[in-house]
Amino acid sequence: MSIADRNPDQAKPVPLRFSHFGVYVRDIPTMVDFYTRALGFTVTDRGIHDGREIVFTSWDPDEHHQVILVAGREGPLENNPINQLSFRVASLEDLQAAWRRVAAEPAVRDGRPINHGNAWSYYFRDPEGNRIEIYCPSDWHVPQPCAQPLDLLLPAGEIRRATEEFCRSLPGFQPMAVHRQEMVEKIGRR
């Protein structure tokens, strides 16, 4: 007899909400400087755990930590199992402001703004080569993956108009509110 047979409530998935992530780094001072100065995180705690320096950072006073930087990264970037670290901002204008700030950092490389149709993103690598995405959602859904170049120098209104026109031309286009309702129904069926 399985655990689920003995207690049917244990068979139901518990709703999860993303809270934080930790990343191993080689150079704690450089990475703390970048994450606090360039990305605006605040150091909330720091110390030693299992012989490794660990620094907790957050943007949210209700979250003790959102990004944890842990000393001890070894090996080349190819051995890093993290594909990317993604941060959501509230608006396209906020994305443009974050892009201007981050793109000005000398240590940032491989900067690439992308229009996904359902979101606008800026991808780049932090000082140790971890890929980071800063993004904001759009008002439209198109099937993914979808990527086209994005010029963040354009006025936000112009980007919105061009994105809507692009999205409406693709099969599977939906207003995001319609897509979200479909996802509520789909996820609710688990």
N, C-alpha and C positions, 0 to 999 in steps of 0.2 A: 504494500500500500504506500503510495507516494504522500508527501507532505500536503499536496493540493487535495488529495482524496480525503485526508483527515481533517483539513481545515480549508474549505472552499475560498475563504477570504484571502488566503495566501496565494491563490492562483491569479488574482487580479493584480495588474501592474500598479505600482504606487506612482502617482504623478511626480515627475522630477523636474526641477528647474535648475538651469545651469547657475553655478555660484562662482567658481574660481578655477584657476589653473596654475600649475607650477612649472617652471622651466629651469633646467640645469644650465648654468652659465660658466664661462671661463673667468671673466673679469667682473666681479661684483661692483666695484666703484664705477666703472664705465657704464654698465647696464643700469645701475640705480640712477646715475646721472641722466641717462637717456630717457628712461621711463618716467622720471619725475619732471625733468626740464622740458623735454620735447613732447611727451604725451600727457603731462599734467597729473600723473598719479602722485599720491602722498604716501610717504613711508609711515606705516602704522605701528610697526614693530620690527625688531631685528634681534638676532641672537645666533647661537650655535645649537645645532641639532645633529646628533650622530656624527659629530666631528666636522660638520659642514656649516659654513656661514649661510644664514637664510634671512632674506629681507621680505617682509610683507608689505604690499602696497594696495591702495584702493582709491577710488573716486567717490565711493558711496559711504556715507557715515553709518548706514545700516549694515554694511558688509565690512567686517574687520579686514578682510583681504580679498582682492579680486585677481591680482597677479602676484605670484610668489617667485622670487629669484633665488635659486639655490646654487651655491658654489659646487663645482665638481664635474662640469661638463668635460667629457673626454671624446676623442676620436673626431673624424671629419664630419662635416655637415651631412654627408650622405647617410650617416648613422643616426641622425635625428629623426625619431618617429613622428614628430609634429609636422603636419602639413602647413598649417597656418594658425595664427592667433587673430581672432576677429573681434573688432570693437564696433558697436553700433552707436551712431550719433543721431540726433533728433531730426535733422533737416539737411537738405542739399546745401544750404548756405553754411551749416556747421561743417559739413564735409569739405567744402571749399576752404574754409578757415583752417581746418586741421591739415589739409593738404599743403596750404601755403606755409604753415609752421613747420611741418615735418620735412617737406621737400627742401627747405632751407638748411637742414642739418647736414654738415659735411660727412657724417658717418653713414647716412642713409644711402642705399644704392638700390638699383633695380626698380625704381619707382614707375608704376604703371597704373594710370586711371582707366577703369573699365566700366562700360555701361552694360549691365546684365538684363536690362529691361525691367525686371522686378526690383532692382536695386542699383545704386551707383556706388562704385568702390574705388578706393585707392590702395594698391598693393605696394609694399616695399619691404626691404630687409633691414632689420635692426643692426646695431654694430657687430653682433656676432653671427649674422646671417640668418636669423629666424625670420620667416616670412610673416608679415603682419598685414591685415586688412582693416581699414577703417571704412565703414559703409553706412548708408542710410537706405531704407526701403523707398520704392516709388509707389504710385497709386495703381500700378498695373501688374498683372501676372502674365508671363509667357513661359512655356516649358523650358526647363534648364537641362543642360548647360546652354547658355547664350552669352555671347561676349562680343562687344564692338568697342572701338576706341571711344574715349570720352575726353573732351577738352574742358577741363575745369576752369579755364580762363573765361569761358563764355558766361554771360549772365545766367543766373539760375532759371529764370523764366524761359529763356531760349532752350536750355538743356531739357527742361520739363516738356516743352512743346515738341521738340525733336524726338524725345523718348516716347511720348505717347503716339506720335505718328509712326515711329518704328515698330512699337509693340502692336498697334492695330493692324499692321501689315503682315504679322506672323500668324501661322496656324496655332490655335490653342489660346489666343488672346482672351483675357478676362479682366474686368475691373478687379482690383485686389479684394474689395469687399465680397464679391461673389466667390472668388477663389477661397478666401478665408472661411466663408460659411461652409463650403464643400469640405475643407479640412477639418472644421469642427465636427461635422457629421462623420467623416471618415475616422478620425481619431477617437471619437466617442463610441465607435463600434468595436473597439478592441475587445 
